[in-house]
Amino acid sequence: MTTHKTQKGATKKGERIAKVLARAGVASRREVERMIAAARVSVDGTVLTTPAFLVIGHEKILVDDKPIKAKQAPRLWRYHKPVGLLTTHNDPGGRPTVFEHLPKDLPRVISVGRLDMNSEGLLLLTNDGELARKLELPKTGFARKYRARAFGKPTQTQLDKLKQGVKIEGIKTGPIEATLDKQQGTNAWISVTIREGKNREVRRALETIGLKVNRLIRISYGPIQLGDLMRGKTEEIKPKVLRDQLGHLIDIPKERPAGTLKGKAKLRSNYKGRKGQRRTSTSRSGAPKPAAVKRKL
């Protein structure tokens, strides 16, 4: 709990409205802040002007003149994002978005981070803003793994320079692990691991050593893998698996939420094991596949 002044100047204890709405799955905190700036949120009849407004849980909160629903149990989905979709709920330019292409029976969800329009692969979706925020925080330490196809003929020595981090818009990134998997004509397939997820970090990092990425696929986020999920499809992570893997981040009840979909999630530990390059095979697309990891869920 924090103590803060309300819009009227009175002091009370409570939680910031932006945090409450994000946790309720209304939108991410940043999106909630934009909604408040657009005068779309009111509390007990008062239209809010600041995301720092505090609530204690008994207020009548309206978004677009509609009451928010009671907080639901946290849920998480894998989504295989195809190229050509923006990771946003609304694009002023009218370009196609991820959320327009999700199954109609999915509840209101937000994305965990983003994939740019020309990137593809694993995108996590959740109904819980607090879970999304915890997964995105660099201090959580979850690795984001990618397969990048880039124009150029790099050496492993060049790629190893990225371990020191690179400067993007004047801000230095954390260590970036890059392994040359295969040279295919004028293109190289590279495995890349980051832990921060700055805007277009993989593309920009490889540009610093003269490589132009022309295909980028995210294959895992923390313990959750893209696996064999088909392009454009979604699959919910089972509540038990969600609790076992991410229960240390937020409280996840044991009861199965109403409407939970059945389906196995592809999980994989970030543990690196013994040093040494893992043997790879090649997919039809030319992207090297990681060696199979057997694990019972």
N, C-alpha and C positions, 0 to 999 in steps of 0.2 A: 504494500500500500504506500502511496505517496500523498503528501499534502500540497494542495495547489489552490490558487484562486480561481473561482468560476468566472464566467463572463460578467456577472454582476458584481464581482469583487469580493464575495464572501469566501471564506476559507473552509474547506471540507476535505475529508479523506475519500479516496476512491481510485479508479483506474481511468487512464486517458481513453476518451471515446474512440480514437483511432485504433487503439489496441483492442478494445472490446469488439468493435465491428470486424476487425481483421480475424480475431479468434472465432467469431460467429460465422466466418466464411463469406461475409458480404463482399469483401475485396481485400487486396493487399493493403498494408498501411499507407503506402504512397498513393494508391488509388483512392483510398478513403480520404486522404488529405485533399486530393483534387475534388472529390465529391463535396467536401465541406466548403471549399473555396467557391464551388458553383452553387452554394446555398441549397444543397439537396438533402441535408441532414438536419433534423430537429430533435430536441429533447424537451419533453413536457411543454410542447407548443412554441418553444423558442428556437428559431433557426440559428444554427451554430456558425461562428465565424473563425473558430480556431480548433485545430485537432488536439489541443492540450486540455480541452474541457474535460472535467472529471465527472464520472458517474459512479454510483455506489450499488447499482443493481435493481433499484425499485422504480426507475424512471421509465417513461413511455418514450421509446426511441423510434423515430420514423425515418425511413430512407425513401425518397421520392413519394412521400405521403403514405407509405405502407409500413406497418410494423415489422421489425426484424423477427425472424424465427428464433426459437430457443436454440441454444448451442447444441449441435449434434456431436456425436462421437467422432473423433478424427478418422478420416479415411484417406487412402492414397491409391492412385492409379498410375500405371505405366501407359504411356502413349507413344506410338512410333510416329513421330512428326515427319511428314514428307517435305520436300523442298517446295517453296512457293507460298507458304503460309506465314503470316506474322503472328508472333506470340503476344497478342493484345486482345482485349475485349472489344475494342472499337477503333477502327482506323479512319480518320477524317478523309483520307484519300480514297476510301472505298475499296482498298485492296483486301483480298481474302484473308481471314484470320483462322487461327487454330480453333477457337471456341465456336465458330460457325460450323465446323466440321465434326464436332463431337457428337456421340450418340444422344438422341433426344431424351432418353431416360436417365441421363447422368444428372446429378444435382448441380447446383451452382458451385463451380470449382475455380480455383486460381492456380497458376503455374508456379512451380518451384524454380525460380530463375527463368531464363529465356534461352531460346535458340533463334538466331537471326533467320531472316527469310530464306537465305540460300543454304542453310544448314539443315541437317536431318538427324534422325535417330531418337534416342530416349529423352522424353520430356516427362517430368513427374507432375501430376495434378493432384490437388488436395482440396478438401472442403474446409480446411482449418488454417487460418492465417498464421497462428502461432507456430504450427508445425512447419509451414513453408519458411517462415523466418529462421527457425532454428536450423533447418537443412541448408539454408543459404549462407549462414554465418561462416566465415573462414575459420573461426576458432573451433567450430565443430570438427573440422579436419577431414571431411569427406572428400575423397578423390573423385574428380570428374575425368573419365577416360574417353579418348577420341581416337578415331582412325582418320588421318588426314592424307589426301592425295594432293601433292603440290608439284608445280612445274619447276624443274631444276634437278640438279644432280649433287645433292649434299653428301658430305662425309659424316661419319659418326662424331668425329672430332668437332665439326661445326655445330652439330646438334647438342653436344655436351656443354657448349657455352651457355645454353639456355638454363642450365642448372643454377646459375648465379642470379637468375631473374633478369627481366628487361624493363626498360622504362616505357610506359604507355601514357601519353598525355602528361608527362612529367612525374608520374607516380610509378615507382618500381614495384614489379610483381614479386610474388614469392617464387621459389624454385619451380622450374618447369622441366619435367622429364620427357625426353624425346628419343625414340629409338627408331633407327632406320630398319624397316622390315623388308622392303623390296624396291628395286629400281626397275621400272617398267617403261622402257623407252625414254622419253624426256620427262616422265613423271616419276616421283618417288612416293611410296606409301610409308607413312610414318605413324607410329603409336605415340600419342601425347597424353600426359597426365598433368592436370593442374588441380589446385586446391582452393582457388579464390573465385574464379569465374567472372573476371572483369569483362566489360563489353568487348566482344570480338577478340578476346585475349589470345586464342590459339592462332588465328589468322595474323594478327599483328606481331606476335612473337616470331613466327616463322618468316615474316617479311623482314625482320631485322637481320636475318642471315641470307637474304636474297631469294627467298622462296615465295611463290604465289600459290596459295591454296585454291584449288578448283573443285574440291569436294571435301566435305567435313561431316563425319558421322559420330554422334556421341553414343558410345556403347555401354557406358555404366555411370551411375551416380551413387557414390558410397557403395553399400552392399547390393544395390539393385541394378540388375543388368537388363539390357535390351533383349538379349537372347534371340529367340526365333519369332518374336512378335511381328506380325505382318504390318507392312507400311499402312498408316492410317487407322490402325486398330488400337483399342484400349483394353486394359485388363487390370482389374482391381487386385491389390495386394491383400492377402488373407489377414483378418484381424490378428490372429495368433502370430503370424510372421511379422506383422507390423509392430506388435507389442514386443516381440523378442528382439527385433533389430533396432527399433527406434524408441522403445519405451523409456530409455534413459533421457530422452530429450523432453518429452511431455507426458502427461498422464493419459494412458490409453486404457479404457475399461475392458474387462474380459468379455462382456456381453457382445455378441455379434450385432452391429448396427442394423436397423431395419433396411431391407433393400440391398444388403451386401451381395455382391456378385461372387459366384464361385470361379476359381481359376488359380492355377499355380503361378507364383511369381518367380522370376529368375533372379537368384541372389548369388552374390559372390563376395568373399571377404577381401578387404584391402591388404591383408597380410601378404607380404612379398615372398616369404620363404627363402630358399637358398638363392644366392646370387647366380646370375647366368641367364642367357637369353632363352626364352621359351620357344619351343618348336612351333611353327605356324603352318597352316595350310591356306589355300587360296579359294575364295568364293567365286561364283560366276561373274560377279561385278569386277573382280580383280583385287578386291580388298582382302588382305590377309586375315584369316580367322584365328583367334586365340585358341590354344590347345584346350580341349574339353576338360572341365573340372567336375568331377562327380561329387554330389553332395545330396544327402537326404534332407528333405524339408519336414 
